Amino acid sequence: MDPDSRARTHLANERTFLAWFRTGITLVALGLAAAQFLARDVSPGFPLVRGMSTIVIGTGAFLVVVGTWRYREARLRIDAEAFRPASASITVAAAAALVVAMLGVAFVWLLPQG
């Protein structure tokens, strides 16, 4: 492997990590904004907004952790010239995002119209 190709591969790995990081941080910010600005008493006695905000923030943190883990694994495999594309972490992250999306749709339908 020539040095330029290896450098490009490492830089692509870093860009991929930054995409995971940005997505995770965006979800954390979205969860915090929802907790701050949405009405807390959507359903009396049930902390729906707090629960949804916690799930969104947790998913964002999870994506940052997965991105960090993938970056570190890819860096080691690139150096060892034994890189294999990811599969399990992509599936788990996509499933987590799908769950948050479905909960978000349910949340929107439960909000009072007004």
Summary of the structure (lengths in Angstrom):
residues: 114
radius of gyration: 18.5
end to end distance: 61.7
largest distance: 63.6
contacts: 297
relative contact order: 0.15
helix: 79%
strand: 2%
